[in-house]
Amino acid sequence: MVTLGILQFLGPTLQFVIGWKFYHEPMTCGRLLSFSLIWLAIALYAGNALRKSKP
């Protein structure tokens, strides 16, 4: 389940990077901001989970 969870985060990220770098889709400020906020939320959630799991 852990591996599946990680893949569910990485799949859309890789699609985003491929579209941006290889297919030259425009990187607007709105897209960059939303992408950054999503990964900030994931980092906060993971950090909180790690902090709570330590004895």
PDB file of N, CA, C and O in Angstrom, chain B, residues numbered from 101:
ATOM      1  N   MET B 101       0.815  -1.195   0.000  1.00  0.00           N
ATOM      2  CA  MET B 101       0.000   0.000   0.000  1.00  0.00           C
ATOM      3  C   MET B 101       0.863   1.265   0.000  1.00  0.00           C
ATOM      4  O   MET B 101       0.497   2.277  -0.598  1.00  0.00           O
ATOM      5  N   VAL B 102       1.994   1.196   0.666  1.00  0.00           N
ATOM      6  CA  VAL B 102       2.870   2.367   0.695  1.00  0.00           C
ATOM      7  C   VAL B 102       3.392   2.671  -0.700  1.00  0.00           C
ATOM      8  O   VAL B 102       3.421   3.829  -1.116  1.00  0.00           O
ATOM      9  N   THR B 103       3.801   1.642  -1.419  1.00  0.00           N
ATOM     10  CA  THR B 103       4.313   1.831  -2.777  1.00  0.00           C
ATOM     11  C   THR B 103       3.232   2.394  -3.686  1.00  0.00           C
ATOM     12  O   THR B 103       3.503   3.275  -4.502  1.00  0.00           O
ATOM     13  N   LEU B 104       2.044   1.905  -3.554  1.00  0.00           N
ATOM     14  CA  LEU B 104       0.936   2.407  -4.373  1.00  0.00           C
ATOM     15  C   LEU B 104       0.658   3.871  -4.065  1.00  0.00           C
ATOM     16  O   LEU B 104       0.395   4.658  -4.974  1.00  0.00           O
ATOM     17  N   GLY B 105       0.714   4.238  -2.800  1.00  0.00           N
ATOM     18  CA  GLY B 105       0.499   5.631  -2.427  1.00  0.00           C
ATOM     19  C   GLY B 105       1.548   6.545  -3.026  1.00  0.00           C
ATOM     20  O   GLY B 105       1.222   7.629  -3.509  1.00  0.00           O
ATOM     21  N   ILE B 106       2.797   6.125  -3.002  1.00  0.00           N
ATOM     22  CA  ILE B 106       3.871   6.936  -3.577  1.00  0.00           C
ATOM     23  C   ILE B 106       3.694   7.061  -5.087  1.00  0.00           C
ATOM     24  O   ILE B 106       3.894   8.138  -5.647  1.00  0.00           O
ATOM     25  N   LEU B 107       3.323   5.977  -5.744  1.00  0.00           N
ATOM     26  CA  LEU B 107       3.111   6.022  -7.193  1.00  0.00           C
ATOM     27  C   LEU B 107       1.950   6.933  -7.567  1.00  0.00           C
ATOM     28  O   LEU B 107       1.964   7.552  -8.631  1.00  0.00           O
ATOM     29  N   GLN B 108       0.948   7.020  -6.701  1.00  0.00           N
ATOM     30  CA  GLN B 108      -0.178   7.908  -6.993  1.00  0.00           C
ATOM     31  C   GLN B 108       0.222   9.374  -6.895  1.00  0.00           C
ATOM     32  O   GLN B 108      -0.435  10.227  -7.494  1.00  0.00           O
ATOM     33  N   PHE B 109       1.272   9.685  -6.162  1.00  0.00           N
ATOM     34  CA  PHE B 109       1.789  11.048  -6.141  1.00  0.00           C
ATOM     35  C   PHE B 109       2.734  11.293  -7.303  1.00  0.00           C
ATOM     36  O   PHE B 109       2.736  12.381  -7.881  1.00  0.00           O
ATOM     37  N   LEU B 110       3.532  10.302  -7.652  1.00  0.00           N
ATOM     38  CA  LEU B 110       4.531  10.486  -8.692  1.00  0.00           C
ATOM     39  C   LEU B 110       3.951  10.470 -10.106  1.00  0.00           C
ATOM     40  O   LEU B 110       4.471  11.152 -10.990  1.00  0.00           O
ATOM     41  N   GLY B 111       2.898   9.714 -10.330  1.00  0.00           N
ATOM     42  CA  GLY B 111       2.305   9.623 -11.668  1.00  0.00           C
ATOM     43  C   GLY B 111       1.900  10.975 -12.235  1.00  0.00           C
ATOM     44  O   GLY B 111       2.361  11.341 -13.316  1.00  0.00           O
ATOM     45  N   PRO B 112       1.051  11.730 -11.541  1.00  0.00           N
ATOM     46  CA  PRO B 112       0.665  13.047 -12.069  1.00  0.00           C
ATOM     47  C   PRO B 112       1.829  14.020 -12.167  1.00  0.00           C
ATOM     48  O   PRO B 112       1.862  14.860 -13.066  1.00  0.00           O
ATOM     49  N   THR B 113       2.785  13.914 -11.249  1.00  0.00           N
ATOM     50  CA  THR B 113       3.952  14.796 -11.301  1.00  0.00           C
ATOM     51  C   THR B 113       4.779  14.523 -12.548  1.00  0.00           C
ATOM     52  O   THR B 113       5.218  15.456 -13.221  1.00  0.00           O
ATOM     53  N   LEU B 114       4.994  13.251 -12.858  1.00  0.00           N
ATOM     54  CA  LEU B 114       5.757  12.908 -14.060  1.00  0.00           C
ATOM     55  C   LEU B 114       5.009  13.335 -15.322  1.00  0.00           C
ATOM     56  O   LEU B 114       5.632  13.799 -16.277  1.00  0.00           O
ATOM     57  N   GLN B 115       3.696  13.185 -15.340  1.00  0.00           N
ATOM     58  CA  GLN B 115       2.917  13.640 -16.489  1.00  0.00           C
ATOM     59  C   GLN B 115       3.037  15.149 -16.661  1.00  0.00           C
ATOM     60  O   GLN B 115       3.143  15.645 -17.783  1.00  0.00           O
ATOM     61  N   PHE B 116       3.021  15.862 -15.567  1.00  0.00           N
ATOM     62  CA  PHE B 116       3.157  17.311 -15.597  1.00  0.00           C
ATOM     63  C   PHE B 116       4.515  17.716 -16.179  1.00  0.00           C
ATOM     64  O   PHE B 116       4.587  18.582 -17.051  1.00  0.00           O
ATOM     65  N   VAL B 117       5.587  17.088 -15.696  1.00  0.00           N
ATOM     66  CA  VAL B 117       6.939  17.418 -16.163  1.00  0.00           C
ATOM     67  C   VAL B 117       7.123  17.033 -17.628  1.00  0.00           C
ATOM     68  O   VAL B 117       7.735  17.783 -18.388  1.00  0.00           O
ATOM     69  N   ILE B 118       6.611  15.891 -18.030  1.00  0.00           N
ATOM     70  CA  ILE B 118       6.724  15.471 -19.431  1.00  0.00           C
ATOM     71  C   ILE B 118       5.980  16.442 -20.345  1.00  0.00           C
ATOM     72  O   ILE B 118       6.494  16.823 -21.396  1.00  0.00           O
ATOM     73  N   GLY B 119       4.782  16.838 -19.951  1.00  0.00           N
ATOM     74  CA  GLY B 119       4.024  17.794 -20.756  1.00  0.00           C
ATOM     75  C   GLY B 119       4.726  19.134 -20.874  1.00  0.00           C
ATOM     76  O   GLY B 119       4.704  19.768 -21.928  1.00  0.00           O
ATOM     77  N   TRP B 120       5.342  19.556 -19.795  1.00  0.00           N
ATOM     78  CA  TRP B 120       6.013  20.850 -19.771  1.00  0.00           C
ATOM     79  C   TRP B 120       7.332  20.819 -20.551  1.00  0.00           C
ATOM     80  O   TRP B 120       7.590  21.701 -21.369  1.00  0.00           O
ATOM     81  N   LYS B 121       8.161  19.810 -20.300  1.00  0.00           N
ATOM     82  CA  LYS B 121       9.491  19.765 -20.904  1.00  0.00           C
ATOM     83  C   LYS B 121       9.500  19.218 -22.337  1.00  0.00           C
ATOM     84  O   LYS B 121      10.182  19.765 -23.203  1.00  0.00           O
ATOM     85  N   PHE B 122       8.758  18.158 -22.585  1.00  0.00           N
ATOM     86  CA  PHE B 122       8.855  17.489 -23.879  1.00  0.00           C
ATOM     87  C   PHE B 122       7.805  17.958 -24.882  1.00  0.00           C
ATOM     88  O   PHE B 122       8.074  18.006 -26.082  1.00  0.00           O
ATOM     89  N   TYR B 123       6.608  18.304 -24.399  1.00  0.00           N
ATOM     90  CA  TYR B 123       5.552  18.746 -25.317  1.00  0.00           C
ATOM     91  C   TYR B 123       5.370  20.259 -25.305  1.00  0.00           C
ATOM     92  O   TYR B 123       4.482  20.794 -25.969  1.00  0.00           O
ATOM     93  N   HIS B 124       6.221  20.942 -24.543  1.00  0.00           N
ATOM     94  CA  HIS B 124       6.277  22.406 -24.513  1.00  0.00           C
ATOM     95  C   HIS B 124       4.935  23.054 -24.196  1.00  0.00           C
ATOM     96  O   HIS B 124       4.555  24.054 -24.805  1.00  0.00           O
ATOM     97  N   GLU B 125       4.228  22.473 -23.240  1.00  0.00           N
ATOM     98  CA  GLU B 125       3.002  23.113 -22.785  1.00  0.00           C
ATOM     99  C   GLU B 125       3.372  24.351 -21.978  1.00  0.00           C
ATOM    100  O   GLU B 125       4.384  24.354 -21.277  1.00  0.00           O
ATOM    101  N   PRO B 126       2.571  25.388 -22.068  1.00  0.00           N
ATOM    102  CA  PRO B 126       2.925  26.635 -21.376  1.00  0.00           C
ATOM    103  C   PRO B 126       2.868  26.471 -19.856  1.00  0.00           C
ATOM    104  O   PRO B 126       1.966  25.828 -19.319  1.00  0.00           O
ATOM    105  N   MET B 127       3.852  27.066 -19.175  1.00  0.00           N
ATOM    106  CA  MET B 127       3.892  27.051 -17.721  1.00  0.00           C
ATOM    107  C   MET B 127       3.430  28.421 -17.234  1.00  0.00           C
ATOM    108  O   MET B 127       4.219  29.362 -17.146  1.00  0.00           O
ATOM    109  N   THR B 128       2.166  28.516 -16.927  1.00  0.00           N
ATOM    110  CA  THR B 128       1.619  29.785 -16.463  1.00  0.00           C
ATOM    111  C   THR B 128       1.847  29.912 -14.961  1.00  0.00           C
ATOM    112  O   THR B 128       2.160  28.939 -14.276  1.00  0.00           O
ATOM    113  N   CYS B 129       1.684  31.120 -14.474  1.00  0.00           N
ATOM    114  CA  CYS B 129       1.858  31.348 -13.031  1.00  0.00           C
ATOM    115  C   CYS B 129       0.839  30.560 -12.235  1.00  0.00           C
ATOM    116  O   CYS B 129       1.155  30.063 -11.154  1.00  0.00           O
ATOM    117  N   GLY B 130      -0.368  30.437 -12.740  1.00  0.00           N
ATOM    118  CA  GLY B 130      -1.408  29.678 -12.043  1.00  0.00           C
ATOM    119  C   GLY B 130      -1.064  28.206 -11.915  1.00  0.00           C
ATOM    120  O   GLY B 130      -1.276  27.603 -10.863  1.00  0.00           O
ATOM    121  N   ARG B 131      -0.536  27.630 -12.976  1.00  0.00           N
ATOM    122  CA  ARG B 131      -0.138  26.217 -12.935  1.00  0.00           C
ATOM    123  C   ARG B 131       1.023  25.998 -11.975  1.00  0.00           C
ATOM    124  O   ARG B 131       1.021  25.051 -11.189  1.00  0.00           O
ATOM    125  N   LEU B 132       2.003  26.873 -12.043  1.00  0.00           N
ATOM    126  CA  LEU B 132       3.160  26.742 -11.167  1.00  0.00           C
ATOM    127  C   LEU B 132       2.762  26.919  -9.704  1.00  0.00           C
ATOM    128  O   LEU B 132       3.242  26.191  -8.835  1.00  0.00           O
ATOM    129  N   LEU B 133       1.902  27.867  -9.438  1.00  0.00           N
ATOM    130  CA  LEU B 133       1.439  28.089  -8.075  1.00  0.00           C
ATOM    131  C   LEU B 133       0.643  26.895  -7.556  1.00  0.00           C
ATOM    132  O   LEU B 133       0.858  26.457  -6.425  1.00  0.00           O
ATOM    133  N   SER B 134      -0.264  26.368  -8.358  1.00  0.00           N
ATOM    134  CA  SER B 134      -1.061  25.228  -7.909  1.00  0.00           C
ATOM    135  C   SER B 134      -0.199  23.984  -7.718  1.00  0.00           C
ATOM    136  O   SER B 134      -0.409  23.230  -6.768  1.00  0.00           O
ATOM    137  N   PHE B 135       0.760  23.759  -8.600  1.00  0.00           N
ATOM    138  CA  PHE B 135       1.669  22.628  -8.467  1.00  0.00           C
ATOM    139  C   PHE B 135       2.483  22.753  -7.180  1.00  0.00           C
ATOM    140  O   PHE B 135       2.649  21.780  -6.444  1.00  0.00           O
ATOM    141  N   SER B 136       2.984  23.947  -6.919  1.00  0.00           N
ATOM    142  CA  SER B 136       3.770  24.180  -5.710  1.00  0.00           C
ATOM    143  C   SER B 136       2.942  23.996  -4.450  1.00  0.00           C
ATOM    144  O   SER B 136       3.418  23.405  -3.480  1.00  0.00           O
ATOM    145  N   LEU B 137       1.725  24.484  -4.447  1.00  0.00           N
ATOM    146  CA  LEU B 137       0.867  24.351  -3.266  1.00  0.00           C
ATOM    147  C   LEU B 137       0.478  22.901  -3.000  1.00  0.00           C
ATOM    148  O   LEU B 137       0.390  22.483  -1.845  1.00  0.00           O
ATOM    149  N   ILE B 138       0.249  22.142  -4.049  1.00  0.00           N
ATOM    150  CA  ILE B 138      -0.075  20.724  -3.877  1.00  0.00           C
ATOM    151  C   ILE B 138       1.092  19.995  -3.235  1.00  0.00           C
ATOM    152  O   ILE B 138       0.891  19.225  -2.296  1.00  0.00           O
ATOM    153  N   TRP B 139       2.320  20.222  -3.725  1.00  0.00           N
ATOM    154  CA  TRP B 139       3.478  19.537  -3.155  1.00  0.00           C
ATOM    155  C   TRP B 139       3.829  20.063  -1.772  1.00  0.00           C
ATOM    156  O   TRP B 139       4.377  19.318  -0.959  1.00  0.00           O
ATOM    157  N   LEU B 140       3.533  21.316  -1.485  1.00  0.00           N
ATOM    158  CA  LEU B 140       3.712  21.831  -0.130  1.00  0.00           C
ATOM    159  C   LEU B 140       2.768  21.121   0.831  1.00  0.00           C
ATOM    160  O   LEU B 140       3.165  20.751   1.936  1.00  0.00           O
ATOM    161  N   ALA B 141       1.528  20.930   0.415  1.00  0.00           N
ATOM    162  CA  ALA B 141       0.557  20.222   1.252  1.00  0.00           C
ATOM    163  C   ALA B 141       0.983  18.772   1.480  1.00  0.00           C
ATOM    164  O   ALA B 141       0.845  18.255   2.589  1.00  0.00           O
ATOM    165  N   ILE B 142       1.491  18.122   0.454  1.00  0.00           N
ATOM    166  CA  ILE B 142       1.962  16.741   0.601  1.00  0.00           C
ATOM    167  C   ILE B 142       3.138  16.684   1.569  1.00  0.00           C
ATOM    168  O   ILE B 142       3.208  15.786   2.408  1.00  0.00           O
ATOM    169  N   ALA B 143       4.059  17.632   1.458  1.00  0.00           N
ATOM    170  CA  ALA B 143       5.220  17.659   2.354  1.00  0.00           C
ATOM    171  C   ALA B 143       4.791  17.896   3.800  1.00  0.00           C
ATOM    172  O   ALA B 143       5.320  17.260   4.712  1.00  0.00           O
ATOM    173  N   LEU B 144       3.849  18.796   4.018  1.00  0.00           N
ATOM    174  CA  LEU B 144       3.358  19.043   5.375  1.00  0.00           C
ATOM    175  C   LEU B 144       2.669  17.809   5.947  1.00  0.00           C
ATOM    176  O   LEU B 144       2.874  17.465   7.111  1.00  0.00           O
ATOM    177  N   TYR B 145       1.871  17.160   5.150  1.00  0.00           N
ATOM    178  CA  TYR B 145       1.168  15.955   5.593  1.00  0.00           C
ATOM    179  C   TYR B 145       2.162  14.841   5.929  1.00  0.00           C
ATOM    180  O   TYR B 145       2.038  14.188   6.965  1.00  0.00           O
ATOM    181  N   ALA B 146       3.142  14.626   5.060  1.00  0.00           N
ATOM    182  CA  ALA B 146       4.135  13.575   5.295  1.00  0.00           C
ATOM    183  C   ALA B 146       5.001  13.915   6.502  1.00  0.00           C
ATOM    184  O   ALA B 146       5.317  13.034   7.302  1.00  0.00           O
ATOM    185  N   GLY B 147       5.384  15.170   6.640  1.00  0.00           N
ATOM    186  CA  GLY B 147       6.181  15.576   7.796  1.00  0.00           C
ATOM    187  C   GLY B 147       5.438  15.386   9.095  1.00  0.00           C
ATOM    188  O   GLY B 147       6.019  14.943  10.085  1.00  0.00           O
ATOM    189  N   ASN B 148       4.167  15.714   9.103  1.00  0.00           N
ATOM    190  CA  ASN B 148       3.345  15.523  10.299  1.00  0.00           C
ATOM    191  C   ASN B 148       3.205  14.034  10.622  1.00  0.00           C
ATOM    192  O   ASN B 148       3.272  13.645  11.788  1.00  0.00           O
ATOM    193  N   ALA B 149       3.014  13.215   9.617  1.00  0.00           N
ATOM    194  CA  ALA B 149       2.891  11.776   9.841  1.00  0.00           C
ATOM    195  C   ALA B 149       4.196  11.189  10.388  1.00  0.00           C
ATOM    196  O   ALA B 149       4.172  10.331  11.270  1.00  0.00           O
ATOM    197  N   LEU B 150       5.327  11.651   9.866  1.00  0.00           N
ATOM    198  CA  LEU B 150       6.620  11.180  10.363  1.00  0.00           C
ATOM    199  C   LEU B 150       6.853  11.624  11.795  1.00  0.00           C
ATOM    200  O   LEU B 150       7.363  10.860  12.614  1.00  0.00           O
ATOM    201  N   ARG B 151       6.483  12.846  12.094  1.00  0.00           N
ATOM    202  CA  ARG B 151       6.670  13.384  13.450  1.00  0.00           C
ATOM    203  C   ARG B 151       5.831  12.610  14.456  1.00  0.00           C
ATOM    204  O   ARG B 151       6.293  12.333  15.563  1.00  0.00           O
ATOM    205  N   LYS B 152       4.617  12.262  14.090  1.00  0.00           N
ATOM    206  CA  LYS B 152       3.737  11.514  14.991  1.00  0.00           C
ATOM    207  C   LYS B 152       4.162  10.060  15.156  1.00  0.00           C
ATOM    208  O   LYS B 152       3.863   9.441  16.178  1.00  0.00           O
ATOM    209  N   SER B 153       4.857   9.507  14.162  1.00  0.00           N
ATOM    210  CA  SER B 153       5.240   8.092  14.235  1.00  0.00           C
ATOM    211  C   SER B 153       6.480   7.863  15.084  1.00  0.00           C
ATOM    212  O   SER B 153       6.741   6.730  15.491  1.00  0.00           O
ATOM    213  N   LYS B 154       7.253   8.912  15.363  1.00  0.00           N
ATOM    214  CA  LYS B 154       8.441   8.759  16.198  1.00  0.00           C
ATOM    215  C   LYS B 154       8.022   8.623  17.665  1.00  0.00           C
ATOM    216  O   LYS B 154       7.136   9.340  18.129  1.00  0.00           O
ATOM    217  N   PRO B 155       8.673   7.686  18.403  1.00  0.00           N
ATOM    218  CA  PRO B 155       8.298   7.478  19.809  1.00  0.00           C
ATOM    219  C   PRO B 155       8.718   8.614  20.711  1.00  0.00           C
ATOM    220  O   PRO B 155       8.467   8.572  21.915  1.00  0.00           O
TER     221      PRO B 155
END
